[in-house]
Amino acid sequence: MKIVIVGAGMVGASIARELVEEKKDVILIEKDPEKARFASNALDCLVLNEDGIDPEALKRAGTAEADWFISLMGADEANIVACGIVSSAFPKPRTIARVRSSYYGSLGSASKSFLGVDHVVNPEIEAAQTILRAAREGISGEMLPLQDARIRLRSIPAAEDPRFPGRTIQEIRKAVGLEFLIPAVVRDGGLTLPAGDFEIREEDLVYLLAEPKVLDEILGPAAEPQAEIRKVLIVGATTVAERVVEGLLRSGQDSKHPWSRLFSVFSKHSGPEITVIDDNREHAKRFAHRFPSISIVNRDLVEEDALEREGAGNADLVVCVTQAQSYNILTARLAKELGARRAIALLVNNSFLRLAPKLELDALVSMRSVVSSSILNIVRKANIRTLHAFHEDDVELVELSIQEDSPASGRKVRDLGIPKGALAAFVLHGSSSSIPTGETLVHPGDTVGILTKKGLIEKLEEIFGGRRGR
């Protein structure tokens, strides 16, 4: 698969790196000489120091033969124009544009393609949806619900369970006697996909995957998401905050909305009590005009006891989404110390993700990660979608939807040719879920979860089907 990317900023370089790891043929175009030089030194792909909206430069990059064209420049208009030029001049590649404007984003969702753009990725919308999903599902460093919580991935330090240290995976499974999988073990900062004879040590962090009731029986009941979210405190009157408020209000007002059970509906037309805090008067005024039904506070939270005075300790959910990621982390952590039931912090990049287990926050949401995942989910064949990326290594838990024409349809897991370094983790068939064995049959309509090294994604695309992006 050949992919042309315009824009070697933080997101562009990150996506290029991930696609190169997946064995894709990547060409990166960057107008700024310094960024182009840095990308050329850091990435194992061709980097062209040219203008991404110049038709001749696009031609020299081989865009005519590309499968995908991804525009990630700073301006929405530049990304749309670049996709329009590619769509007009080169019939083969499908196009993706990063677009921050809600207006352009709504156009993209309303029709299959507009102005030459086949797919629109809005970073703020992607981040807000991830935050809302974390609020709904209770995502944390110790527990990750998958497929509407039908399957869960939980982690536990081996030292906390006497059944683990000094035993192999086979011995642990035999002793426990339930259907579960140990798909990954973290040791000395690195992640291993263990075989049955792998022996657990006391210092290891062990991941277990199974149905929720099975994991609860093995490890004890998990802390469930708060049944109701009555009081929400949002720090930062940003675009991401707007999207979060929209989602909360929509969920609270619509009794048929899948998330409505989270919210205490005080009357037929009201949802959770929402307060937004921002130290910028103009931002606060804009929010007050945009959302007259919520409380807006113009206050600098650097003031002593300011967060406490705004009721963070009584909040069911605190969401910190300012432009400063370190401030978001510290404010969310303070809110938890004050008594907030759940706190989520927005990050600009992935630099703090490794600290997630130590920070004791309910979720860290990286803007760079959510945008990269969204684009990868579009570009990958075989309907491959990332469920969880392990920050310790280049390993992902992905899911695949089995189509009627998939080469995997009707075959046993042991006959699929899943490569070494990848592991079939679960199979969802109708309303049932299972940890697969070699004899498990894969049917059309099934969802298969696979733990895999990123470099094996291309092989999985071949095994499970060649459908081009959605």
Long-range contacts (C-beta under 8 A, 24 or more apart in sequence): 1-25, 1-67, 1-68, 1-379, 1-381, 1-458, 2-26, 2-27, 2-62, 2-65, 2-66, 2-67, 2-68, 3-27, 3-66, 3-67, 3-68, 3-69, 3-70, 3-379, 4-29, 4-58, 4-61, 4-62, 4-63, 4-66, 4-68, 4-69, 4-70, 4-93, 5-29, 5-70, 5-71, 5-72, 6-30, 6-52, 6-53, 6-69, 6-70, 6-71, 6-72, 6-73, 6-79, 6-82, 7-52, 7-71, 7-72, 7-73, 7-74, 7-98, 8-32, 8-35, 8-36, 8-38, 8-39, 8-47, 9-35, 9-72, 9-74, 10-348, 10-349, 10-368, 11-72, 11-98, 11-123, 11-368, 11-371, 11-372, 12-39, 12-70, 12-72, 13-39, 13-42, 13-43, 14-368, 14-372, 15-70, 15-72, 15-371, 15-372, 15-375, 15-376, 16-43, 16-45, 17-42, 17-43, 18-372, 18-376, 18-454, 19-376, 19-379, 20-44, 20-45, 21-394, 21-454, 21-455, 22-380, 22-454, 22-455, 22-457, 22-458, 23-455, 23-457, 23-458, 24-379, 24-458, 27-61, 27-62, 27-66, 29-57, 29-58, 29-61, 52-78, 52-82, 53-78, 53-81, 53-82, 53-85, 55-85, 55-89, 58-82, 58-85, 58-86, 58-89, 58-90, 59-89, 63-89, 63-90, 63-93, 64-89, 64-90, 64-92, 64-93, 65-92, 66-90, 66-92, 66-93, 67-92, 67-93, 67-94, 67-468, 68-93, 68-94, 68-95, 68-96, 68-379, 68-469, 69-93, 69-94, 69-95, 69-96, 70-95, 70-96, 70-97, 70-375, 70-379, 71-95, 71-96, 71-97, 71-98, 72-98, 73-98, 76-100, 76-101, 76-104, 79-117, 80-104, 80-115, 80-116, 80-117, 83-115, 83-116, 83-117, 83-118, 84-115, 84-116, 84-117, 85-116, 86-116, 87-113, 87-116, 87-117, 87-118, 88-116, 94-118, 94-119, 94-468, 94-469, 95-119, 96-120, 96-121, 96-375, 96-378, 96-379, 97-121, 98-122, 98-123, 98-371, 100-124, 100-239, 102-239, 119-378, 119-469, 121-371, 121-374, 121-375, 121-378, 123-367, 123-370, 123-371, 124-238, 124-239, 124-240, 124-242, 124-243, 125-243, 126-367, 126-370, 126-371, 126-374, 127-240, 127-243, 127-321, 127-346, 127-365, 127-367, 127-370, 128-240, 128-242, 128-243, 128-244, 128-246, 128-247, 129-243, 129-247, 129-370, 130-365, 130-370, 131-240, 131-244, 131-319, 131-321, 131-344, 131-346, 131-363, 131-365, 132-244, 132-247, 132-248, 132-251, 132-259, 134-344, 134-362, 134-363, 134-365, 135-225, 135-229, 135-262, 135-317, 135-319, 135-342, 135-344, 136-225, 136-259, 136-262, 137-225, 138-223, 138-224, 138-225, 138-226, 138-342, 138-362, 139-362, 139-363, 140-223, 140-362, 140-363, 141-356, 141-357, 142-222, 142-357, 143-222, 143-223, 144-387, 144-388, 145-212, 146-387, 146-388, 146-397, 146-399, 146-426, 146-449, 147-399, 147-428, 147-433, 147-447, 149-212, 150-211, 150-212, 150-428, 150-433, 151-209, 151-210, 151-211, 151-212, 151-426, 151-428, 151-433, 151-449, 152-209, 152-210, 152-211, 152-212, 152-215, 152-222, 153-183, 153-207, 153-208, 153-209, 153-388, 153-397, 154-207, 154-208, 154-209, 154-215, 154-219, 154-222, 155-186, 155-205, 155-206, 155-207, 155-208, 156-205, 156-206, 156-208, 156-219, 157-204, 157-205, 157-206, 158-200, 158-201, 158-202, 158-203, 158-204, 158-205, 158-206, 159-202, 159-203, 161-219, 164-200, 164-204, 164-206, 165-200, 165-201, 165-202, 165-204, 166-199, 166-200, 166-201, 166-202, 167-199, 167-200, 168-196, 168-197, 168-198, 168-199, 168-200, 169-194, 169-195, 169-196, 169-197, 169-198, 169-200, 170-196, 170-197, 172-200, 176-218, 178-210, 178-214, 178-217, 178-218, 179-210, 179-211, 179-214, 179-434, 179-435, 180-208, 180-209, 180-210, 180-214, 180-215, 180-218, 180-435, 181-208, 181-209, 181-210, 181-423, 181-425, 181-426, 181-435, 182-206, 182-207, 182-208, 182-209, 183-207, 183-209, 183-397, 183-423, 183-425, 183-451, 184-390, 184-395, 184-451, 186-392, 189-392, 190-392, 190-393, 191-390, 191-392, 191-393, 191-395, 193-395, 193-421, 193-423, 193-451, 193-453, 209-425, 209-426, 209-435, 210-435, 211-433, 225-262, 225-342, 226-262, 226-316, 226-317, 226-341, 226-342, 227-261, 227-262, 228-262, 228-263, 228-264, 228-316, 229-262, 229-263, 229-264, 229-272, 229-316, 229-317, 230-263, 230-264, 230-272, 230-273, 230-316, 231-272, 231-273, 231-275, 231-311, 231-314, 231-315, 231-316, 231-317, 232-272, 232-273, 232-274, 232-275, 232-315, 232-316, 232-317, 232-318, 232-319, 233-275, 233-277, 233-310, 233-311, 233-312, 233-315, 233-317, 233-318, 233-319, 233-335, 233-340, 234-274, 234-275, 234-276, 234-277, 234-318, 234-319, 234-320, 234-321, 235-277, 235-278, 235-301, 235-318, 235-319, 235-320, 235-321, 235-322, 235-328, 235-331, 236-276, 236-277, 236-278, 236-320, 236-321, 236-322, 236-323, 236-328, 236-346, 237-276, 237-277, 237-278, 237-280, 237-283, 237-284, 237-286, 237-287, 237-296, 238-283, 238-321, 238-322, 238-323, 240-321, 240-346, 241-276, 241-287, 241-319, 241-321, 242-287, 242-290, 244-319, 244-321, 245-274, 245-276, 245-291, 245-294, 248-272, 248-274, 249-274, 249-291, 249-293, 249-294, 272-316, 275-310, 275-311, 277-301, 277-310, 301-331, 307-331, 307-334, 307-335, 307-338, 308-338, 312-338, 312-339, 312-340, 313-338, 313-339, 313-340, 314-339, 314-340, 315-340, 315-341, 316-340, 316-341, 316-342, 317-341, 317-342, 317-343, 317-344, 318-342, 318-343, 318-344, 319-343, 319-344, 319-346, 320-344, 320-345, 320-346, 321-346, 322-346, 323-348, 325-349, 325-351, 325-352, 326-352, 329-359, 329-361, 329-364, 332-361, 333-359, 333-360, 333-361, 336-360, 336-361, 350-391, 353-391, 354-391, 354-392, 356-391, 377-470, 378-469, 378-470, 379-469, 380-457, 380-461, 380-469, 381-461, 381-465, 381-466, 381-467, 381-468, 381-469, 382-406, 382-460, 382-461, 382-463, 382-464, 382-465, 382-466, 382-467, 383-464, 383-465, 383-467, 383-470, 384-457, 384-460, 384-461, 384-464, 387-449, 394-453, 394-454, 394-455, 395-451, 395-452, 395-453, 395-454, 396-451, 396-452, 396-454, 396-457, 397-425, 397-449, 397-450, 397-451, 398-449, 398-450, 398-452, 398-457, 398-460, 399-447, 399-448, 399-449, 399-450, 400-447, 400-448, 400-450, 400-460, 400-464, 401-445, 401-446, 401-447, 402-442, 402-443, 402-444, 402-445, 402-446, 402-447, 402-448, 402-464, 402-465, 403-444, 403-465, 403-467, 404-444, 405-465, 406-444, 406-464, 406-465, 407-462, 407-463, 407-464, 407-465, 408-442, 408-448, 408-463, 408-464, 408-465, 409-442, 409-443, 409-444, 410-441, 410-442, 410-443, 410-444, 411-441, 411-442, 412-438, 412-439, 412-440, 412-441, 412-442, 413-437, 413-438, 413-439, 413-440, 413-441, 413-442, 414-438, 414-439, 416-442, 416-463, 416-464, 417-463, 418-450, 418-460, 418-463, 419-456, 419-459, 421-452, 421-453, 421-455, 421-456, 422-450, 422-451, 422-452, 422-453, 422-456, 422-459, 422-460, 423-450, 423-451, 423-452, 424-448, 424-449, 424-450, 425-449, 425-450, 425-451
